Amino acid sequence: MSKASPSQLSAAEVAEYLRQNPAFFVEHDDLLADLLIPHQSGQAVSLVERQVKLLRERNIDVRHRLGELMDVARENDRLFEKSRRLILRLLEAPDVEEVIASIEDSLRDDFQVPFVSLILFTETQRFCNTRCVSHAEARSAIGHLLDSGKTLSGVLREHELAFLFGDQGSEVTSCALAPIQHQGLLGVLALGSRDPQQYRSATGTLFLSYVADALARVLMRQRPQPALQAR
């Protein structure tokens, strides 16, 4: 067969090439969906059968992808409804202690998060129902995780998990962490799981960021301005 450019090939040359390479469409079956092949009723043509099979497989793949998107949409709907209930509970809380109890109870019970850590940054133990640490202590333990000011997720180091979750840190294999900040760094909210795939990098952070942002504003509203202030 001559080495003419594709624009110079005649129909006869293309036909001859296909005769000499009967497995061409086996190796290039993506072309079958673009072919127009006459098909007489009652007479099966092998290429038509291949084309139909290919289109059927593509249709199945599209249906599977659509099903996955629908599952994600339903999960997002459930997540939104839970988030709405949580935010309303925070807004209705009469004091900071109730705010703290509401968010921890909701994350554990409603969202079924096995490990929840809420740590507020202050120079004194101001609250009886949550852990408080100084800004210097937090910076020393997890400062680099807070520098970006963004929610992070993935696998943390052993000492970081110990700081966030205490004795339970050894059970946590993946974690999502959100700084609580509004007019200064107020604390950190961390969620942990025994499943190493639960909080993969860059997944599940939008919801946590939303909750942390709402929590920061509620905390600032509930207490005098100097109570929680970053150094």
QUILINJO-V998528 format. One record per pair of residues at least 12 apart in sequence whose C-alpha atoms are under 8 Angstrom apart, sorted by the first residue. I is the first residue (numbers start at 0). J is the second residue. Records with the same first field share a line. If there is no record, write none. Layout:
I: J  J
//
This chain:
0: 12  16
28: 53
31: 46  49  50  53
32: 50  53  54
78: 206
81: 109  110
82: 206  210
85: 101  102  105
86: 210  213
88: 101
89: 101  102  214  217
90: 217
94: 221
95: 218  221  222
96: 126  127  128
98: 217  218
99: 128  129
100: 128
103: 115  117
112: 190  191  192
113: 190  191  192
114: 164  167  171  190  191  192
115: 164  188  189  190  191
116: 163  164  187  188  189  190
117: 129  130  186  187  188  189
118: 130  131  132  163  186  187  188
119: 131  132  185  186  187
120: 132  133  134  137  184  185  186  227  229
121: 133  134  185  226  227  228
122: 134
134: 229  230
140: 158  159  162
141: 159
145: 178
148: 178
149: 177  178  208
150: 175  176  177  178  204  207  208
151: 175  176  177  200  201  204
152: 173  174  175  176  198  199  200  201  202  203  204
153: 173  174  175  198  199  200  201
154: 172  173  174  195  199
155: 172  173  174
157: 169
163: 189
170: 192  193
171: 191  192  193  194
172: 191  192  193  194  195
173: 191  192  193  194  195  196  197  198  199
174: 189  190  191  192  197  198
175: 189  190  191  198  203  204  207
176: 188  189  190  207
177: 189  207  208  211
178: 211
179: 211  212  214  215
180: 211  212  215
181: 212  215  216  219
182: 228
183: 228  229
184: 228  229
185: 215  227  228  229
188: 211
//
